[in-house]
Amino acid sequence: MSDEAEVMEPEVEVNPMQTFVDDILTKNFAGAQTTFNDLLGAKLNDALDAEKVALANQVYNGADALEDDEEQLELNLDQEDEEEVEDGAEEYTPDTDEEETEVED
């Protein structure tokens, strides 16, 4: 080992979105898939970590749950058959949209 200080080159920051786009443009779809999966995994982990923090804050600190984050759509499937069609609009049925086309030889 030498007493000389090793020169450390600064790491070049790689933008994963730019790598993803470059891989697609060069038709390197395997590389693009890997980059996409990494990006999606990072987003998912960030979202899970945020939910863990919010849940821990709610459980241990008694914080109220954010209603905006917990908004969910409620579906009333019983009334789906009773929906009325808007005035002037036709209800879709497979019989009304099928037209026979003749092929000329």
Secondary structure, 3 states (H helix, E strand, C coil): CCCCCCCCCCCCCCCHHHHHHHHHHCCCHHHHHHHHHHHHHHHHHHHHHHHHHHHHHHHHHCCCCCCCCCCCCCCCHHHHHHCCCCCCCCCCCHHHHCCCCCCCC
